[in-house]
Amino acid sequence: MKRAPGRGWPSTVVGTVLLALMLFPVYWMVNASLQPTGTTLQGGRWFPVHPDLSGYATALRDQGRNLLTSLAVALGSVALSLGLAAPAAYALAQFRLRGTDAVLFGILITQMVPGIVVANALYGAYDHLGLLNSCLGLILADSTAGVPFAIIVMRSFMQSIPREIIEAARVDGAGGVRVFRSVVLPLSTNAVITAAVFTFLFTWSDFLFAVTLTTTQSVRPITLGIYQYLGAHTNQWNAIMATTVMASVPAAVLLVVAQRQVAAGATGGAVT
């Protein structure tokens, strides 16, 4: 049945308007980052006719170390979360274990606990263990959100792997670890990448653990750096917006590069 001509234009208009509304903050952020100091909120132009890169120079000078800290913490959290979640997801998906449903329910419950509760509990423990103001402490804290999410995503995907493939590998003499490393993980690449991307995004954008578990300038993620940039009398809005632009680039690039794997990994276990 052919669609009547012109029937789809209202949806196109609505979609275009919604897209413009969602992208407007991004446009304004980039525009403000290219304005001279002190002109962003008063007299700022809609388009940077004469772009000023002084905001980026200030941001790199003041926040460059914080960007590297966030990158180190995010990558560390991804590595730790996947290292713990991948074998756990494989066991929950392929092995017939007692209490599997209870474990999965517990994992879901951990996702419902408010972050401030976890952060306050970790602060007391970190104070005794000497993990405050450390990258290791932030990696462990951020992994409390990354591990459960990664288990849920990868288990759903690993359940869709035919048992015949795993049994064939075992018949050929492969042990449990070899099957997991050489068969299950390569088949679950999309799910692993999906879990890695979202864990990176969780950690990269984390503010709660950063503000709770860091009290000095020695270790300061970029989210906390941006927050401490703000003030009632600040006139460096171009530097603030330049910092937000630079903080947005890694996440945006990661999503663009891995969009196909993320789409496949998010829906791979939906139908079994």
Phi and psi in degrees as a GROMACS rama.xvg file:
@    title "Ramachandran Plot"
@    xaxis  label "Phi"
@    yaxis  label "Psi"
@TYPE xy
-81.1335  141.13  LYS-2
-76.7145  138.772  ARG-3
-61.6754  136.357  ALA-4
-61.7853  136.117  PRO-5
85.079  -2.4073  GLY-6
-69.9058  -27.7607  ARG-7
-87.6389  -3.28219  GLY-8
-68.9307  -32.6312  TRP-9
-61.4867  -40.3162  PRO-10
-64.1764  -38.6131  SER-11
-63.2055  -42.8753  THR-12
-64.0462  -46.611  VAL-13
-61.9856  -43.368  VAL-14
-63.113  -39.7032  GLY-15
-64.4494  -42.3857  THR-16
-64.4815  -44.7563  VAL-17
-63.7403  -39.851  LEU-18
-64.0906  -41.2806  LEU-19
-63.1446  -40.4817  ALA-20
-64.3705  -40.067  LEU-21
-71.2528  -32.879  MET-22
-87.2005  -11.4898  LEU-23
-59.5002  -43.7167  PHE-24
-58.9957  -35.69  PRO-25
-66.5824  -44.577  VAL-26
-59.5135  -46.1136  TYR-27
-65.6765  -35.8275  TRP-28
-62.7099  -47.0681  MET-29
-66.6692  -42.5281  VAL-30
-60.8565  -46.1743  ASN-31
-65.2624  -32.5823  ALA-32
-68.5276  -18.7567  SER-33
-101.659  7.92881  LEU-34
-89.7891  155.61  GLN-35
-64.816  159.644  PRO-36
-59.588  131.728  THR-37
85.9201  0.797392  GLY-38
-112.588  6.11237  THR-39
-70.017  -45.5292  THR-40
-92.315  -20.5753  LEU-41
-126.227  112.02  GLN-42
81.8524  11.4599  GLY-43
-67.5891  145.114  GLY-44
-91.3721  155.551  ARG-45
-70.7205  -27.2326  TRP-46
-134.402  135.085  PHE-47
-74.4443  89.1173  PRO-48
-61.6454  -41.5336  VAL-49
-121.471  86.8916  HIS-50
-58.3283  136.563  PRO-51
-115.083  118.255  ASP-52
-93.714  11.333  LEU-53
-64.7536  -30.6787  SER-54
-63.1965  -39.261  GLY-55
-69.5859  -35.7235  TYR-56
-63.9983  -43.2284  ALA-57
-65.2993  -41.7083  THR-58
-64.4181  -42.9261  ALA-59
-64.1707  -38.3808  LEU-60
-67.8784  -42.2955  ARG-61
-89.0703  -31.848  ASP-62
-117.588  2.34352  GLN-63
-58.1629  -43.5639  GLY-64
-65.3449  -36.4947  ARG-65
-66.6607  -35.8055  ASN-66
-62.564  -43.2256  LEU-67
-65.3824  -37.3962  LEU-68
-62.2305  -45.899  THR-69
-62.5549  -39.6313  SER-70
-63.9885  -43.8689  LEU-71
-64.4379  -42.6657  ALA-72
-66.8752  -42.185  VAL-73
-64.4358  -47.1009  ALA-74
-64.6393  -39.2831  LEU-75
-64.4619  -40.9601  GLY-76
-65.3618  -39.036  SER-77
-62.1595  -47.3311  VAL-78
-61.9373  -45.249  ALA-79
-68.0532  -42.9769  LEU-80
-63.669  -45.3712  SER-81
-68.9152  -37.1885  LEU-82
-62.0582  -34.2714  GLY-83
-87.677  -38.2068  LEU-84
-78.0196  -36.4744  ALA-85
-60.6801  -53.6826  ALA-86
-65.63  -33.0503  PRO-87
-65.3031  -43.1113  ALA-88
-64.262  -38.6774  ALA-89
-63.988  -43.0332  TYR-90
-64.8303  -43.0391  ALA-91
-70.1444  -26.0833  LEU-92
-88.0548  -37.5182  ALA-93
-110.062  -21.1653  GLN-94
-98.0988  142.856  PHE-95
-90.2014  92.6697  ARG-96
-112.671  145.715  LEU-97
-71.64  142.39  ARG-98
80.5243  12.8141  GLY-99
-60.2708  -43.0643  THR-100
-63.6448  -38.3131  ASP-101
-66.3562  -38.7971  ALA-102
-64.6515  -44.5987  VAL-103
-63.1988  -39.4449  LEU-104
-63.7268  -40.0137  PHE-105
-63.9356  -38.1695  GLY-106
-63.7186  -42.3038  ILE-107
-65.2268  -37.1229  LEU-108
-62.8415  -39.2092  ILE-109
-61.8423  -28.1257  THR-110
-72.945  -17.1133  GLN-111
-94.7178  -11.3503  MET-112
-70.9747  128.796  VAL-113
-58.5253  139.834  PRO-114
-60.507  -33.5583  GLY-115
-65.3548  -31.5593  ILE-116
-65.7305  -45.7289  VAL-117
-64.5199  -42.6123  VAL-118
-62.8854  -43.4729  ALA-119
-65.7882  -39.2987  ASN-120
-65.3137  -41.2876  ALA-121
-67.5074  -32.1295  LEU-122
-60.2846  -46.0517  TYR-123
-63.4486  -41.4459  GLY-124
-67.7928  -42.9411  ALA-125
-64.1912  -34.4739  TYR-126
-62.7921  -36.2066  ASP-127
-79.7973  -31.2989  HIS-128
-90.038  -6.94957  LEU-129
74.2917  29.0235  GLY-130
-101.231  0.692776  LEU-131
-66.3123  146.745  LEU-132
58.1118  44.7458  ASN-133
-139.31  148.076  SER-134
-64.5767  -37.2032  CYS-135
-61.36  -41.4015  LEU-136
-62.0315  -42.9141  GLY-137
-67.7614  -36.8139  LEU-138
-62.6837  -45.9923  ILE-139
-63.4344  -41.382  LEU-140
-65.522  -46.6582  ALA-141
-67.8037  -26.7527  ASP-142
-70.1529  -18.5419  SER-143
-64.5547  -24.3562  THR-144
-94.5136  -32.3843  ALA-145
-73.1377  -39.3714  GLY-146
-64.1534  -51.4036  VAL-147
-60.2965  -41.8483  PRO-148
-63.4754  -43.8096  PHE-149
-64.1773  -37.8639  ALA-150
-62.7997  -44.7818  ILE-151
-62.6385  -45.3006  ILE-152
-66.808  -48.0141  VAL-153
-73.2187  -34.8198  MET-154
-63.1148  -43.3994  ARG-155
-58.8857  -39.6159  SER-156
-73.9067  -42.4116  PHE-157
-67.0851  -24.9149  MET-158
-65.4922  -25.6495  GLN-159
-82.6442  -5.90089  SER-160
-74.1976  124.076  ILE-161
-58.9092  135.13  PRO-162
-64.5432  -24.9254  ARG-163
-60.8175  -35.3923  GLU-164
-66.2994  -42.7075  ILE-165
-68.0284  -41.5543  ILE-166
-64.9086  -36.667  GLU-167
-63.6975  -39.0773  ALA-168
-65.8506  -38.0223  ALA-169
-68.0578  -37.2792  ARG-170
-63.2142  -34.2231  VAL-171
-75.1875  -0.636264  ASP-172
101.847  5.48699  GLY-173
-76.5614  135.171  ALA-174
-80.6615  -179.616  GLY-175
-60.482  -44.173  GLY-176
-67.5798  -40.4262  VAL-177
-65.1263  -40.9917  ARG-178
-62.0114  -44.7375  VAL-179
-63.1759  -45.459  PHE-180
-75.5367  -39.6159  ARG-181
-98.526  -17.8923  SER-182
-116.854  -56.2561  VAL-183
-69.0429  -48.4101  VAL-184
-62.932  -45.482  LEU-185
-61.0586  -35.9283  PRO-186
-72.761  -20.1955  LEU-187
-103.723  23.3994  SER-188
-56.3714  -44.0998  THR-189
-61.2221  -42.3107  ASN-190
-67.9511  -39.7346  ALA-191
-63.3401  -43.7901  VAL-192
-65.2123  -40.3532  ILE-193
-60.4447  -47.5111  THR-194
-62.6849  -39.5298  ALA-195
-65.3558  -43.5514  ALA-196
-62.5921  -48.4284  VAL-197
-70.548  -34.46  PHE-198
-63.6624  -41.73  THR-199
-60.4989  -44.1229  PHE-200
-66.4116  -40.1695  LEU-201
-57.9754  -48.2936  PHE-202
-70.4538  -42.5369  THR-203
-61.3001  -36.1313  TRP-204
-96.1368  4.58494  SER-205
-65.0165  133.428  ASP-206
-121.105  -35.3822  PHE-207
-63.067  -52.2292  LEU-208
-64.7544  -36.2126  PHE-209
-63.3971  -45.4954  ALA-210
-75.3491  -22.7934  VAL-211
-88.4641  -38.4393  THR-212
-102.559  2.08325  LEU-213
-125.473  126.956  THR-214
-122.071  -0.802449  THR-215
-128.736  176.626  THR-216
-88.2548  -1.5256  GLN-217
-66.9808  -38.9404  SER-218
-129.145  112.665  VAL-219
-144.896  108.828  ARG-220
-64.2074  164.854  PRO-221
-67.1273  -31.265  ILE-222
-62.8466  -40.2938  THR-223
-72.0414  -33.3879  LEU-224
-62.9492  -42.8407  GLY-225
-63.987  -42.0498  ILE-226
-61.4273  -41.9836  TYR-227
-78.2497  -10.526  GLN-228
-70.3938  -32.2014  TYR-229
-75.5297  151.31  LEU-230
-171.58  166.729  GLY-231
-68.0297  -26.2095  ALA-232
-120.156  23.4968  HIS-233
-72.6107  144.132  THR-234
-125.581  15.847  ASN-235
-105.695  50.8541  GLN-236
-67.5627  -28.3506  TRP-237
-66.3025  -37.5254  ASN-238
-69.299  -38.7235  ALA-239
-62.3865  -47.7966  ILE-240
-69.2826  -33.5989  MET-241
-64.2136  -38.1707  ALA-242
-64.5498  -41.8439  THR-243
-65.9263  -35.4946  THR-244
-63.3451  -48.4881  VAL-245
-64.6898  -33.6874  MET-246
-71.843  -23.4372  ALA-247
-84.2199  -22.952  SER-248
-62.004  -49.1391  VAL-249
-59.0427  -42.6713  PRO-250
-65.6782  -42.2094  ALA-251
-65.2538  -44.1659  ALA-252
-63.2132  -42.1683  VAL-253
-61.8653  -42.6892  LEU-254
-67.7192  -38.8668  LEU-255
-65.7025  -43.8665  VAL-256
-67.3473  -38.9577  VAL-257
-104.929  17.9576  ALA-258
-62.4062  -38.2937  GLN-259
-66.8743  -43.9824  ARG-260
-66.3751  -37.5097  GLN-261
-65.5109  -44.2515  VAL-262
-62.4414  -41.2854  ALA-263
-71.223  -39.8746  ALA-264
-69.3291  -32.7069  GLY-265
-73.1116  -24.7773  ALA-266
-114.881  -0.627638  THR-267
-62.1035  -35.0508  GLY-268
-98.931  12.2257  GLY-269
-71.3953  -32.6865  ALA-270
-123.66  122.576  VAL-271
